[in-house]
């Protein structure tokens, strides 16, 4: 369950960070996602 949630989160982060209009927000979300991934594994 957690692994599926992480995969979904990473896919959404890649989609959001690809948008230039909110790239700063996307980078912040990507940092949060990588922190979450490190702490759950």
N, C-alpha and C positions, 0 to 999 in steps of 0.2 A: 504493500500500500504506500509506504513512504517513498520507495523507489519510483513508483509511477508518478507520484506527486512531484518529485524532484525533476523527473524527465519533462513533465508538463511545464514546470516552472522554468527550466532552462530553455525550452523551445519558445515560451512566451518572452523570455528575456532577449533571446536572439532576435525575435520579431520586433520588439520594442526598441532595442538598441540600434536596429537597422534604420529606423526612422530618424532623419536628421533634425526634424523639428523638435524632438524631445530627446536628443542624444544625451544630454546631461542627466536627465531622469533615468534613461536606459542604463547609463553607466553605474548610477547609484544602485539600481535594482540588480545589476549584474554582480556588483560587489557583495550585496546582501545575499544573493543566491550562492555565490562561491563560498561565503562564510558559512552558510547553512549546510552546504554540501560537505565542507571539511568537518564540521562539528557532528554531523549525523553518521559519518562513516567510521 
